[in-house]
Amino acid sequence: MKTVPGFTLRPLGKEFIITAESIQKINFNKMISLNESAAFLWKEVDGKEFTPDDLADLLVSRYEVDRETALKDSEAIAAKWIEAGIVTE
């Protein structure tokens, strides 16, 4: 999978949001907000090919989390990103 070009991660208080750079990509029915760990993952994979396993490796390397939990969380965030249209398979 890969992030869709035209989306930018921006800080918003203690959270982060993904914003569209062009009006064609904006869907005002969905606000894409990310917590700190999801924002970390986005920064690491933006513009690159990646898998949920890659995301899990990043989580394990940065946070005190076991591989099984990291993979479960990574699969969930990847599915949400695909559903939101900011990542392609």
TORTI-869526 format. One record per atom (N, C-alpha, C, O, CB): x, y, z; residue number from 1. Coordinates in nm, 4 decimals, decimal comma. Glycine has a CB too. Layout:
BEGIN
<r px="X" py="Y" pz="Z" resi="NUM"/>
...
***
This chain:
BEGIN
<r px="0,0841" py="-0,1176" pz="0,0000" resi="1"/>
<r px="0,0000" py="0,0000" pz="0,0000" resi="1"/>
<r px="0,0886" py="0,1238" pz="0,0000" resi="1"/>
<r px="0,2091" py="0,1164" pz="0,0241" resi="1"/>
<r px="-0,0957" py="-0,0001" pz="0,1213" resi="1"/>
<r px="0,0256" py="0,2376" pz="-0,0276" resi="2"/>
<r px="0,1001" py="0,3627" pz="-0,0366" resi="2"/>
<r px="0,0065" py="0,4791" pz="-0,0053" resi="2"/>
<r px="-0,1128" py="0,4745" pz="-0,0355" resi="2"/>
<r px="0,1641" py="0,3794" pz="-0,1775" resi="2"/>
<r px="0,0622" py="0,5831" pz="0,0554" resi="3"/>
<r px="-0,0183" py="0,7022" pz="0,0827" resi="3"/>
<r px="-0,0548" py="0,7687" pz="-0,0496" resi="3"/>
<r px="0,0220" py="0,7657" pz="-0,1457" resi="3"/>
<r px="0,0581" py="0,8018" pz="0,1757" resi="3"/>
<r px="-0,1726" py="0,8283" pz="-0,0523" resi="4"/>
<r px="-0,2197" py="0,8979" pz="-0,1718" resi="4"/>
<r px="-0,1557" py="1,0366" pz="-0,1748" resi="4"/>
<r px="-0,1634" py="1,1096" pz="-0,0760" resi="4"/>
<r px="-0,3764" py="0,9078" pz="-0,1742" resi="4"/>
<r px="-0,0927" py="1,0744" pz="-0,2864" resi="5"/>
<r px="-0,0344" py="1,2082" pz="-0,2952" resi="5"/>
<r px="-0,1417" py="1,3155" pz="-0,2782" resi="5"/>
<r px="-0,2575" py="1,2947" pz="-0,3146" resi="5"/>
<r px="0,0379" py="1,2265" pz="-0,4295" resi="5"/>
<r px="-0,1030" py="1,4290" pz="-0,2233" resi="6"/>
<r px="-0,1958" py="1,5408" pz="-0,2102" resi="6"/>
<r px="-0,2530" py="1,5581" pz="-0,0712" resi="6"/>
<r px="-0,3360" py="1,6463" pz="-0,0489" resi="6"/>
<r px="-0,3069" py="1,5241" pz="-0,3058" resi="6"/>
<r px="-0,2095" py="1,4746" pz="0,0236" resi="7"/>
<r px="-0,2537" py="1,4888" pz="0,1617" resi="7"/>
<r px="-0,1343" py="1,5242" pz="0,2491" resi="7"/>
<r px="-0,0247" py="1,4713" pz="0,2304" resi="7"/>
<r px="-0,3221" py="1,3591" pz="0,2118" resi="7"/>
<r px="-0,1562" py="1,6141" pz="0,3449" resi="8"/>
<r px="-0,0488" py="1,6632" pz="0,4308" resi="8"/>
<r px="-0,0876" py="1,6464" pz="0,5768" resi="8"/>
<r px="-0,2015" py="1,6728" pz="0,6154" resi="8"/>
<r px="-0,0170" py="1,8109" pz="0,4000" resi="8"/>
<r px="0,0077" py="1,6024" pz="0,6570" resi="9"/>
<r px="-0,0114" py="1,5904" pz="0,8015" resi="9"/>
<r px="0,0164" py="1,7257" pz="0,8658" resi="9"/>
<r px="0,1202" py="1,7872" pz="0,8414" resi="9"/>
<r px="0,0812" py="1,4800" pz="0,8620" resi="9"/>
<r px="-0,0778" py="1,7712" pz="0,9484" resi="10"/>
<r px="-0,0621" py="1,9002" pz="1,0162" resi="10"/>
<r px="-0,0956" py="1,8853" pz="1,1639" resi="10"/>
<r px="-0,1893" py="1,8140" pz="1,2000" resi="10"/>
<r px="-0,1522" py="2,0084" pz="0,9510" resi="10"/>
<r px="-0,0178" py="1,9535" pz="1,2504" resi="11"/>
<r px="-0,0503" py="1,9490" pz="1,3939" resi="11"/>
<r px="-0,1749" py="2,0322" pz="1,4235" resi="11"/>
<r px="-0,1994" py="2,1344" pz="1,3595" resi="11"/>
<r px="0,0690" py="1,9999" pz="1,4784" resi="11"/>
<r px="-0,2523" py="1,9872" pz="1,5206" resi="12"/>
<r px="-0,3706" py="2,0598" pz="1,5660" resi="12"/>
<r px="-0,3805" py="2,0357" pz="1,7160" resi="12"/>
<r px="-0,4393" py="1,9372" pz="1,7608" resi="12"/>
<r px="-0,5024" py="2,0133" pz="1,4897" resi="12"/>
<r px="-0,3222" py="2,1271" pz="1,7928" resi="13"/>
<r px="-0,3135" py="2,1072" pz="1,9369" resi="13"/>
<r px="-0,2231" py="1,9892" pz="1,9670" resi="13"/>
<r px="-0,1092" py="1,9841" pz="1,9206" resi="13"/>
<r px="-0,4532" py="2,0853" pz="1,9980" resi="13"/>
<r px="-0,2739" py="1,8939" pz="2,0447" resi="14"/>
<r px="-0,1954" py="1,7749" pz="2,0774" resi="14"/>
<r px="-0,2230" py="1,6594" pz="1,9818" resi="14"/>
<r px="-0,1663" py="1,5512" pz="1,9969" resi="14"/>
<r px="-0,2241" py="1,7314" pz="2,2194" resi="14"/>
<r px="-0,3087" py="1,6819" pz="1,8851" resi="15"/>
<r px="-0,3421" py="1,5805" pz="1,7849" resi="15"/>
<r px="-0,2867" py="1,6263" pz="1,6501" resi="15"/>
<r px="-0,2201" py="1,7294" pz="1,6403" resi="15"/>
<r px="-0,4974" py="1,5568" pz="1,7771" resi="15"/>
<r px="-0,3151" py="1,5488" pz="1,5484" resi="16"/>
<r px="-0,2740" py="1,5812" pz="1,4127" resi="16"/>
<r px="-0,3928" py="1,5567" pz="1,3214" resi="16"/>
<r px="-0,4794" py="1,4746" pz="1,3518" resi="16"/>
<r px="-0,1499" py="1,4969" pz="1,3684" resi="16"/>
<r px="-0,3970" py="1,6281" pz="1,2093" resi="17"/>
<r px="-0,5006" py="1,6034" pz="1,1090" resi="17"/>
<r px="-0,4344" py="1,5874" pz="0,9728" resi="17"/>
<r px="-0,3253" py="1,6386" pz="0,9475" resi="17"/>
<r px="-0,6054" py="1,7188" pz="1,1065" resi="17"/>
<r px="-0,5031" py="1,5157" pz="0,8871" resi="18"/>
<r px="-0,4602" py="1,5027" pz="0,7480" resi="18"/>
<r px="-0,5475" py="1,5984" pz="0,6678" resi="18"/>
<r px="-0,6703" py="1,5918" pz="0,6733" resi="18"/>
<r px="-0,4722" py="1,3527" pz="0,6951" resi="18"/>
<r px="-0,4832" py="1,6866" pz="0,5940" resi="19"/>
<r px="-0,5569" py="1,7820" pz="0,5114" resi="19"/>
<r px="-0,5261" py="1,7578" pz="0,3642" resi="19"/>
<r px="-0,4181" py="1,7106" pz="0,3286" resi="19"/>
<r px="-0,5219" py="1,9273" pz="0,5508" resi="19"/>
<r px="-0,6221" py="1,7909" pz="0,2803" resi="20"/>
<r px="-0,6056" py="1,7772" pz="0,1356" resi="20"/>
<r px="-0,5442" py="1,9048" pz="0,0805" resi="20"/>
<r px="-0,5778" py="2,0150" pz="0,1239" resi="20"/>
<r px="-0,7414" py="1,7470" pz="0,0661" resi="20"/>
<r px="-0,4544" py="1,8890" pz="-0,0150" resi="21"/>
<r px="-0,3910" py="2,0047" pz="-0,0773" resi="21"/>
<r px="-0,4740" py="2,0620" pz="-0,1912" resi="21"/>
<r px="-0,4499" py="2,1746" pz="-0,2346" resi="21"/>
<r px="-0,2541" py="1,9671" pz="-0,1282" resi="21"/>
<r px="-0,5724" py="1,9853" pz="-0,2408" resi="22"/>
<r px="-0,6566" py="2,0372" pz="-0,3494" resi="22"/>
<r px="-0,8034" py="2,0163" pz="-0,3152" resi="22"/>
<r px="-0,8390" py="1,9231" pz="-0,2431" resi="22"/>
<r px="-0,6222" py="1,9683" pz="-0,4843" resi="22"/>
<r px="-0,8863" py="2,1023" pz="-0,3668" resi="23"/>
<r px="-1,0294" py="2,1003" pz="-0,3373" resi="23"/>
<r px="-1,0952" py="1,9703" pz="-0,3841" resi="23"/>
<r px="-1,1936" py="1,9272" pz="-0,3240" resi="23"/>
<r px="-1,0981" py="2,2197" pz="-0,4030" resi="23"/>
<r px="-1,0432" py="1,9063" pz="-0,4902" resi="24"/>
<r px="-1,1033" py="1,7831" pz="-0,5398" resi="24"/>
<r px="-1,0933" py="1,6687" pz="-0,4384" resi="24"/>
<r px="-1,1765" py="1,5780" pz="-0,4400" resi="24"/>
<r px="-1,0370" py="1,7424" pz="-0,6700" resi="24"/>
<r px="-0,9954" py="1,6717" pz="-0,3526" resi="25"/>
<r px="-0,9750" py="1,5635" pz="-0,2567" resi="25"/>
<r px="-1,0504" py="1,5841" pz="-0,1260" resi="25"/>
<r px="-1,0552" py="1,4937" pz="-0,0425" resi="25"/>
<r px="-0,8287" py="1,5487" pz="-0,2279" resi="25"/>
<r px="-1,1088" py="1,7010" pz="-0,1075" resi="26"/>
<r px="-1,1724" py="1,7311" pz="0,0205" resi="26"/>
<r px="-1,3099" py="1,6654" pz="0,0292" resi="26"/>
<r px="-1,3932" py="1,6785" pz="-0,0605" resi="26"/>
<r px="-1,1847" py="1,8831" pz="0,0401" resi="26"/>
<r px="-1,3308" py="1,5948" pz="0,1395" resi="27"/>
<r px="-1,4620" py="1,5399" pz="0,1726" resi="27"/>
<r px="-1,4958" py="1,5954" pz="0,3102" resi="27"/>
<r px="-1,4424" py="1,5496" pz="0,4112" resi="27"/>
<r px="-1,4635" py="1,3802" pz="0,1702" resi="27"/>
<r px="-1,5842" py="1,6937" pz="0,3136" resi="28"/>
<r px="-1,6141" py="1,7605" pz="0,4395" resi="28"/>
<r px="-1,6950" py="1,6731" pz="0,5349" resi="28"/>
<r px="-1,7200" py="1,7133" pz="0,6485" resi="28"/>
<r px="-1,6885" py="1,8885" pz="0,4128" resi="28"/>
<r px="-1,7359" py="1,5556" pz="0,4912" resi="29"/>
<r px="-1,8062" py="1,4631" pz="0,5794" resi="29"/>
<r px="-1,7102" py="1,3858" pz="0,6692" resi="29"/>
<r px="-1,7529" py="1,3230" pz="0,7661" resi="29"/>
<r px="-1,8893" py="1,3663" pz="0,4977" resi="29"/>
<r px="-1,5809" py="1,3899" pz="0,6375" resi="30"/>
<r px="-1,4825" py="1,3146" pz="0,7145" resi="30"/>
<r px="-1,3686" py="1,4055" pz="0,7591" resi="30"/>
<r px="-1,3077" py="1,4750" pz="0,6778" resi="30"/>
<r px="-1,4278" py="1,1971" pz="0,6321" resi="30"/>
<r px="-1,3411" py="1,4043" pz="0,8871" resi="31"/>
<r px="-1,2230" py="1,4711" pz="0,9407" resi="31"/>
<r px="-1,1260" py="1,3603" pz="0,9750" resi="31"/>
<r px="-1,1598" py="1,2699" pz="1,0514" resi="31"/>
<r px="-1,2564" py="1,5624" pz="1,0666" resi="31"/>
<r px="-1,0081" py="1,3656" pz="0,9209" resi="32"/>
<r px="-0,9097" py="1,2619" pz="0,9451" resi="32"/>
<r px="-0,8145" py="1,3122" pz="1,0524" resi="32"/>
<r px="-0,7254" py="1,3929" pz="1,0258" resi="32"/>
<r px="-0,8334" py="1,2238" pz="0,8145" resi="32"/>
<r px="-0,8348" py="1,2633" pz="1,1736" resi="33"/>
<r px="-0,7470" py="1,3036" pz="1,2832" resi="33"/>
<r px="-0,6633" py="1,1844" pz="1,3258" resi="33"/>
<r px="-0,7086" py="1,0700" pz="1,3216" resi="33"/>
<r px="-0,8285" py="1,3593" pz="1,4031" resi="33"/>
<r px="-0,5413" py="1,2127" pz="1,3665" resi="34"/>
<r px="-0,4471" py="1,1089" pz="1,4078" resi="34"/>
<r px="-0,3913" py="1,1414" pz="1,5453" resi="34"/>
<r px="-0,3654" py="1,2574" pz="1,5772" resi="34"/>
<r px="-0,3328" py="1,0944" pz="1,3052" resi="34"/>
<r px="-0,3730" py="1,0388" pz="1,6258" resi="35"/>
<r px="-0,3032" py="1,0593" pz="1,7521" resi="35"/>
<r px="-0,1527" py="1,0598" pz="1,7252" resi="35"/>
<r px="-0,1102" py="1,0462" pz="1,6105" resi="35"/>
<r px="-0,3414" py="0,9489" pz="1,8561" resi="35"/>
<r px="-0,0735" py="1,0751" pz="1,8284" resi="36"/>
<r px="0,0718" py="1,0873" pz="1,8117" resi="36"/>
<r px="0,1343" py="0,9651" pz="1,7447" resi="36"/>
<r px="0,2200" py="0,9800" pz="1,6575" resi="36"/>
<r px="0,1371" py="1,1096" pz="1,9465" resi="36"/>
<r px="0,0930" py="0,8454" pz="1,7838" resi="37"/>
<r px="0,1537" py="0,7259" pz="1,7254" resi="37"/>
<r px="0,1123" py="0,7075" pz="1,5789" resi="37"/>
<r px="0,1943" py="0,6664" pz="1,4967" resi="37"/>
<r px="0,1148" py="0,6022" pz="1,8067" resi="37"/>
<r px="-0,0129" py="0,7372" pz="1,5454" resi="38"/>
<r px="-0,0563" py="0,7282" pz="1,4059" resi="38"/>
<r px="0,0142" py="0,8334" pz="1,3206" resi="38"/>
<r px="0,0498" py="0,8071" pz="1,2058" resi="38"/>
<r px="-0,2090" py="0,7450" pz="1,3956" resi="38"/>
<r px="0,0341" py="0,9521" pz="1,3769" resi="39"/>
<r px="0,1066" py="1,0578" pz="1,3050" resi="39"/>
<r px="0,2519" py="1,0161" pz="1,2813" resi="39"/>
<r px="0,3080" py="1,0416" pz="1,1748" resi="39"/>
<r px="0,1012" py="1,1912" pz="1,3840" resi="39"/>
<r px="0,3118" py="0,9521" pz="1,3811" resi="40"/>
<r px="0,4480" py="0,8998" pz="1,3651" resi="40"/>
<r px="0,4537" py="0,8020" pz="1,2477" resi="40"/>
<r px="0,5436" py="0,8099" pz="1,1640" resi="40"/>
<r px="0,4955" py="0,8304" pz="1,4953" resi="40"/>
<r px="0,3575" py="0,7099" pz="1,2421" resi="41"/>
<r px="0,3541" py="0,6131" pz="1,1329" resi="41"/>
<r px="0,3375" py="0,6827" pz="0,9986" resi="41"/>
<r px="0,4067" py="0,6497" pz="0,9023" resi="41"/>
<r px="0,2411" py="0,5126" pz="1,1543" resi="41"/>
<r px="0,2449" py="0,7798" pz="0,9919" resi="42"/>
<r px="0,2220" py="0,8521" pz="0,8662" resi="42"/>
<r px="0,3509" py="0,9194" pz="0,8184" resi="42"/>
<r px="0,3871" py="0,9095" pz="0,7012" resi="42"/>
<r px="0,1102" py="0,9576" pz="0,8840" resi="42"/>
<r px="0,4193" py="0,9874" pz="0,9095" resi="43"/>
<r px="0,5439" py="1,0555" pz="0,8719" resi="43"/>
<r px="0,6469" py="0,9573" pz="0,8167" resi="43"/>
<r px="0,7193" py="0,9890" pz="0,7223" resi="43"/>
<r px="0,6024" py="1,1297" pz="0,9927" resi="43"/>
<r px="0,6530" py="0,8392" pz="0,8753" resi="44"/>
<r px="0,7525" py="0,7398" pz="0,8342" resi="44"/>
<r px="0,7221" py="0,6766" pz="0,6990" resi="44"/>
<r px="0,8148" py="0,6396" pz="0,6271" resi="44"/>
<r px="0,7624" py="0,6318" pz="0,9381" resi="44"/>
<r px="0,5957" py="0,6634" pz="0,6628" resi="45"/>
<r px="0,5609" py="0,5922" pz="0,5390" resi="45"/>
<r px="0,5095" py="0,6825" pz="0,4277" resi="45"/>
<r px="0,4896" py="0,6350" pz="0,3159" resi="45"/>
<r px="0,4576" py="0,4884" pz="0,5684" resi="45"/>
<r px="0,4875" py="0,8101" pz="0,4542" resi="46"/>
<r px="0,4327" py="0,9000" pz="0,3530" resi="46"/>
<r px="0,5181" py="0,8973" pz="0,2268" resi="46"/>
<r px="0,6379" py="0,9253" pz="0,2307" resi="46"/>
<r px="0,4231" py="1,0431" pz="0,4076" resi="46"/>
<r px="0,4550" py="0,8634" pz="0,1158" resi="47"/>
<r px="0,5232" py="0,8593" pz="-0,0139" resi="47"/>
<r px="0,5977" py="0,7308" pz="-0,0415" resi="47"/>
<r px="0,6637" py="0,7198" pz="-0,1448" resi="47"/>
<r px="0,6181" py="0,9718" pz="-0,0234" resi="47"/>
<r px="0,5894" py="0,6315" pz="0,0486" resi="48"/>
<r px="0,6623" py="0,5048" pz="0,0332" resi="48"/>
<r px="0,5635" py="0,3884" pz="0,0286" resi="48"/>
<r px="0,4516" py="0,3979" pz="0,0788" resi="48"/>
<r px="0,7641" py="0,4849" pz="0,1494" resi="48"/>
<r px="0,6067" py="0,2803" pz="-0,0318" resi="49"/>
<r px="0,5316" py="0,1549" pz="-0,0250" resi="49"/>
<r px="0,5487" py="0,0988" pz="0,1158" resi="49"/>
<r px="0,6576" py="0,1054" pz="0,1730" resi="49"/>
<r px="0,5803" py="0,0518" pz="-0,1343" resi="49"/>
<r px="0,4404" py="0,0432" pz="0,1718" resi="50"/>
<r px="0,4502" py="-0,0167" pz="0,3050" resi="50"/>
<r px="0,3421" py="-0,1215" pz="0,3236" resi="50"/>
<r px="0,2461" py="-0,1286" pz="0,2468" resi="50"/>
<r px="0,4394" py="0,0908" pz="0,4145" resi="50"/>
<r px="0,3594" py="-0,2019" pz="0,4259" resi="51"/>
<r px="0,2625" py="-0,3046" pz="0,4628" resi="51"/>
<r px="0,2283" py="-0,2864" pz="0,6113" resi="51"/>
<r px="0,2972" py="-0,2129" pz="0,6822" resi="51"/>
<r px="0,3188" py="-0,4494" pz="0,4343" resi="51"/>
<r px="0,1238" py="-0,3520" pz="0,6576" resi="52"/>
<r px="0,0963" py="-0,3489" pz="0,8015" resi="52"/>
<r px="0,2148" py="-0,4022" pz="0,8833" resi="52"/>
<r px="0,2386" py="-0,3564" pz="0,9951" resi="52"/>
<r px="-0,0297" py="-0,4310" pz="0,8327" resi="52"/>
<r px="0,2889" py="-0,4985" pz="0,8278" resi="53"/>
<r px="0,4082" py="-0,5484" pz="0,8970" resi="53"/>
<r px="0,5121" py="-0,4382" pz="0,9146" resi="53"/>
<r px="0,5770" py="-0,4294" pz="1,0189" resi="53"/>
<r px="0,4693" py="-0,6658" pz="0,8199" resi="53"/>
<r px="0,5277" py="-0,3540" pz="0,8121" resi="54"/>
<r px="0,6209" py="-0,2406" pz="0,8231" resi="54"/>
<r px="0,5760" py="-0,1456" pz="0,9334" resi="54"/>
<r px="0,6574" py="-0,0981" pz="1,0126" resi="54"/>
<r px="0,6314" py="-0,1647" pz="0,6886" resi="54"/>
<r px="0,4460" py="-0,1184" pz="0,9379" resi="55"/>
<r px="0,3934" py="-0,0304" pz="1,0426" resi="55"/>
<r px="0,4177" py="-0,0909" pz="1,1807" resi="55"/>
<r px="0,4552" py="-0,0202" pz="1,2742" resi="55"/>
<r px="0,2427" py="-0,0048" pz="1,0213" resi="55"/>
<r px="0,3964" py="-0,2208" pz="1,1931" resi="56"/>
<r px="0,4190" py="-0,2890" pz="1,3212" resi="56"/>
<r px="0,5653" py="-0,2778" pz="1,3625" resi="56"/>
<r px="0,5949" py="-0,2523" pz="1,4793" resi="56"/>
<r px="0,3775" py="-0,4377" pz="1,3120" resi="56"/>
<r px="0,6566" py="-0,2966" pz="1,2680" resi="57"/>
<r px="0,8000" py="-0,2827" pz="1,2988" resi="57"/>
<r px="0,8306" py="-0,1431" pz="1,3517" resi="57"/>
<r px="0,9074" py="-0,1275" pz="1,4467" resi="57"/>
<r px="0,8857" py="-0,3115" pz="1,1736" resi="57"/>
<r px="0,7711" py="-0,0430" pz="1,2906" resi="58"/>
<r px="0,7924" py="0,0950" pz="1,3360" resi="58"/>
<r px="0,7393" py="0,1148" pz="1,4780" resi="58"/>
<r px="0,8047" py="0,1790" pz="1,5602" resi="58"/>
<r px="0,7243" py="0,1943" pz="1,2398" resi="58"/>
<r px="0,6223" py="0,0605" pz="1,5067" resi="59"/>
<r px="0,5653" py="0,0737" pz="1,6418" resi="59"/>
<r px="0,6532" py="0,0053" pz="1,7458" resi="59"/>
<r px="0,6783" py="0,0609" pz="1,8527" resi="59"/>
<r px="0,4237" py="0,0144" pz="1,6463" resi="59"/>
<r px="0,7001" py="-0,1156" pz="1,7144" resi="60"/>
<r px="0,7843" py="-0,1899" pz="1,8081" resi="60"/>
<r px="0,9153" py="-0,1159" pz="1,8327" resi="60"/>
<r px="0,9669" py="-0,1158" pz="1,9445" resi="60"/>
<r px="0,8124" py="-0,3317" pz="1,7549" resi="60"/>
<r px="0,9690" py="-0,0527" pz="1,7282" resi="61"/>
<r px="1,0967" py="0,0176" pz="1,7429" resi="61"/>
<r px="1,0848" py="0,1457" pz="1,8244" resi="61"/>
<r px="1,1829" py="0,1914" pz="1,8832" resi="61"/>
<r px="1,1532" py="0,0499" pz="1,6071" resi="61"/>
<r px="0,9651" py="0,2038" pz="1,8281" resi="62"/>
<r px="0,9485" py="0,3328" pz="1,8963" resi="62"/>
<r px="0,8799" py="0,3221" pz="2,0323" resi="62"/>
<r px="0,9112" py="0,3980" pz="2,1240" resi="62"/>
<r px="0,8697" py="0,4261" pz="1,8089" resi="62"/>
<r px="0,7878" py="0,2293" pz="2,0452" resi="63"/>
<r px="0,7087" py="0,2188" pz="2,1675" resi="63"/>
<r px="0,7317" py="0,0838" pz="2,2350" resi="63"/>
<r px="0,7750" py="-0,0121" pz="2,1712" resi="63"/>
<r px="0,5591" py="0,2383" pz="2,1367" resi="63"/>
<r px="0,7029" py="0,0778" pz="2,3619" resi="64"/>
<r px="0,7139" py="-0,0478" pz="2,4349" resi="64"/>
<r px="0,5856" py="-0,1273" pz="2,4140" resi="64"/>
<r px="0,4941" py="-0,1246" pz="2,4963" resi="64"/>
<r px="0,7404" py="-0,0229" pz="2,5867" resi="64"/>
<r px="0,5818" py="-0,1976" pz="2,3020" resi="65"/>
<r px="0,4644" py="-0,2757" pz="2,2639" resi="65"/>
<r px="0,5120" py="-0,4070" pz="2,2038" resi="65"/>
<r px="0,6126" py="-0,4104" pz="2,1331" resi="65"/>
<r px="0,3737" py="-0,1975" pz="2,1634" resi="65"/>
<r px="0,4401" py="-0,5148" pz="2,2317" resi="66"/>
<r px="0,4787" py="-0,6439" pz="2,1743" resi="66"/>
<r px="0,4372" py="-0,6490" pz="2,0274" resi="66"/>
<r px="0,3492" py="-0,5748" pz="1,9839" resi="66"/>
<r px="0,4143" py="-0,7614" pz="2,2536" resi="66"/>
<r px="0,5011" py="-0,7368" pz="1,9527" resi="67"/>
<r px="0,4816" py="-0,7458" pz="1,8077" resi="67"/>
<r px="0,3361" py="-0,7792" pz="1,7722" resi="67"/>
<r px="0,2813" py="-0,7228" pz="1,6774" resi="67"/>
<r px="0,5755" py="-0,8518" pz="1,7484" resi="67"/>
<r px="0,2741" py="-0,8691" pz="1,8464" resi="68"/>
<r px="0,1363" py="-0,9094" pz="1,8166" resi="68"/>
<r px="0,0398" py="-0,7911" pz="1,8294" resi="68"/>
<r px="-0,0450" py="-0,7702" pz="1,7427" resi="68"/>
<r px="0,0927" py="-1,0232" pz="1,9103" resi="68"/>
<r px="0,0529" py="-0,7152" pz="1,9363" resi="69"/>
<r px="-0,0313" py="-0,5973" pz="1,9561" resi="69"/>
<r px="-0,0033" py="-0,4926" pz="1,8495" resi="69"/>
<r px="-0,0956" py="-0,4313" pz="1,7958" resi="69"/>
<r px="-0,0091" py="-0,5379" pz="2,0956" resi="69"/>
<r px="0,1248" py="-0,4723" pz="1,8190" resi="70"/>
<r px="0,1632" py="-0,3742" pz="1,7170" resi="70"/>
<r px="0,1050" py="-0,4108" pz="1,5817" resi="70"/>
<r px="0,0582" py="-0,3231" pz="1,5091" resi="70"/>
<r px="0,3154" py="-0,3636" pz="1,7071" resi="70"/>
<r px="0,1070" py="-0,5393" pz="1,5463" resi="71"/>
<r px="0,0533" py="-0,5813" pz="1,4178" resi="71"/>
<r px="-0,0986" py="-0,5634" pz="1,4137" resi="71"/>
<r px="-0,1531" py="-0,5186" pz="1,3128" resi="71"/>
<r px="0,0905" py="-0,7274" pz="1,3898" resi="71"/>
<r px="-0,1661" py="-0,5976" pz="1,5214" resi="72"/>
<r px="-0,3113" py="-0,5799" pz="1,5275" resi="72"/>
<r px="-0,3472" py="-0,4322" pz="1,5098" resi="72"/>
<r px="-0,4377" py="-0,3986" pz="1,4333" resi="72"/>
<r px="-0,3672" py="-0,6335" pz="1,6619" resi="72"/>
<r px="-0,2764" py="-0,3446" pz="1,5803" resi="73"/>
<r px="-0,3003" py="-0,2004" pz="1,5687" resi="73"/>
<r px="-0,2670" py="-0,1496" pz="1,4289" resi="73"/>
<r px="-0,3381" py="-0,0650" pz="1,3746" resi="73"/>
<r px="-0,2178" py="-0,1242" pz="1,6729" resi="73"/>
<r px="-0,1596" py="-0,2007" pz="1,3709" resi="74"/>
<r px="-0,1170" py="-0,1588" pz="1,2369" resi="74"/>
<r px="-0,2186" py="-0,1981" pz="1,1306" resi="74"/>
<r px="-0,2473" py="-0,1205" pz="1,0394" resi="74"/>
<r px="0,0188" py="-0,2193" pz="1,2032" resi="74"/>
<r px="-0,2723" py="-0,3175" pz="1,1424" resi="75"/>
<r px="-0,3745" py="-0,3616" pz="1,0476" resi="75"/>
<r px="-0,4996" py="-0,2737" pz="1,0589" resi="75"/>
<r px="-0,5629" py="-0,2410" pz="0,9585" resi="75"/>
<r px="-0,4106" py="-0,5099" pz="1,0720" resi="75"/>
<r px="-0,5338" py="-0,2364" pz="1,1816" resi="76"/>
<r px="-0,6520" py="-0,1513" pz="1,2027" resi="76"/>
<r px="-0,6312" py="-0,0120" pz="1,1441" resi="76"/>
<r px="-0,7200" py="0,0408" pz="1,0773" resi="76"/>
<r px="-0,6842" py="-0,1405" pz="1,3526" resi="76"/>
<r px="-0,5155" py="0,0474" pz="1,1683" resi="77"/>
<r px="-0,4921" py="0,1835" pz="1,1167" resi="77"/>
<r px="-0,4819" py="0,1823" pz="0,9647" resi="77"/>
<r px="-0,5303" py="0,2746" pz="0,8991" resi="77"/>
<r px="-0,3632" py="0,2438" pz="1,1779" resi="77"/>
<r px="-0,4201" py="0,0796" pz="0,9080" resi="78"/>
<r px="-0,4116" py="0,0705" pz="0,7622" resi="78"/>
<r px="-0,5515" py="0,0597" pz="0,7014" resi="78"/>
<r px="-0,5796" py="0,1231" pz="0,5997" resi="78"/>
<r px="-0,3252" py="-0,0507" pz="0,7202" resi="78"/>
<r px="-0,6386" py="-0,0192" pz="0,7620" resi="79"/>
<r px="-0,7758" py="-0,0331" pz="0,7124" resi="79"/>
<r px="-0,8500" py="0,0998" pz="0,7207" resi="79"/>
<r px="-0,9248" py="0,1345" pz="0,6292" resi="79"/>
<r px="-0,8514" py="-0,1408" pz="0,7920" resi="79"/>
<r px="-0,8305" py="0,1744" pz="0,8288" resi="80"/>
<r px="-0,8954" py="0,3057" pz="0,8430" resi="80"/>
<r px="-0,8440" py="0,4041" pz="0,7390" resi="80"/>
<r px="-0,9212" py="0,4818" pz="0,6828" resi="80"/>
<r px="-0,8723" py="0,3620" pz="0,9839" resi="80"/>
<r px="-0,7141" py="0,4009" pz="0,7137" resi="81"/>
<r px="-0,6566" py="0,4901" pz="0,6134" resi="81"/>
<r px="-0,7099" py="0,4582" pz="0,4736" resi="81"/>
<r px="-0,7380" py="0,5486" pz="0,3950" resi="81"/>
<r px="-0,5038" py="0,4801" pz="0,6150" resi="81"/>
<r px="-0,7234" py="0,3287" pz="0,4437" resi="82"/>
<r px="-0,7772" py="0,2889" pz="0,3130" resi="82"/>
<r px="-0,9226" py="0,3344" pz="0,3023" resi="82"/>
<r px="-0,9633" py="0,3895" pz="0,2001" resi="82"/>
<r px="-0,7663" py="0,1344" pz="0,2926" resi="82"/>
<r px="-1,0004" py="0,3115" pz="0,4072" resi="83"/>
<r px="-1,1406" py="0,3525" pz="0,4072" resi="83"/>
<r px="-1,1566" py="0,5029" pz="0,3903" resi="83"/>
<r px="-1,2494" py="0,5490" pz="0,3238" resi="83"/>
<r px="-1,2076" py="0,3083" pz="0,5355" resi="83"/>
<r px="-1,0651" py="0,5796" pz="0,4510" resi="84"/>
<r px="-1,0701" py="0,7255" pz="0,4420" resi="84"/>
<r px="-1,0212" py="0,7762" pz="0,3055" resi="84"/>
<r px="-1,0409" py="0,8931" pz="0,2722" resi="84"/>
<r px="-0,9861" py="0,7876" pz="0,5537" resi="84"/>
<r px="-0,9578" py="0,6887" pz="0,2269" resi="85"/>
<r px="-0,9117" py="0,7287" pz="0,0943" resi="85"/>
<r px="-0,7778" py="0,7984" pz="0,0938" resi="85"/>
<r px="-0,7429" py="0,8644" pz="-0,0041" resi="85"/>
<r px="-1,0117" py="0,8170" pz="0,0317" resi="85"/>
<r px="-0,7016" py="0,7851" pz="0,2016" resi="86"/>
<r px="-0,5699" py="0,8514" pz="0,2059" resi="86"/>
<r px="-0,4556" py="0,7524" pz="0,1804" resi="86"/>
<r px="-0,3389" py="0,7912" pz="0,1747" resi="86"/>
<r px="-0,5496" py="0,9200" pz="0,3424" resi="86"/>
<r px="-0,4909" py="0,6238" pz="0,1649" resi="87"/>
<r px="-0,3939" py="0,5178" pz="0,1331" resi="87"/>
<r px="-0,4571" py="0,4263" pz="0,0295" resi="87"/>
<r px="-0,5771" py="0,3993" pz="0,0344" resi="87"/>
<r px="-0,3517" py="0,4368" pz="0,2618" resi="87"/>
<r px="-0,3758" py="0,3785" pz="-0,0645" resi="88"/>
<r px="-0,4221" py="0,2808" pz="-0,1625" resi="88"/>
<r px="-0,3547" py="0,1474" pz="-0,1349" resi="88"/>
<r px="-0,2449" py="0,1419" pz="-0,0795" resi="88"/>
<r px="-0,3930" py="0,3284" pz="-0,3073" resi="88"/>
<r px="-0,4222" py="0,0398" pz="-0,1743" resi="89"/>
<r px="-0,3664" py="-0,0948" pz="-0,1547" resi="89"/>
<r px="-0,2697" py="-0,1301" pz="-0,2635" resi="89"/>
<r px="-0,2133" py="-0,2395" pz="-0,2629" resi="89"/>
<r px="-0,4764" py="-0,1987" pz="-0,1492" resi="89"/>
***
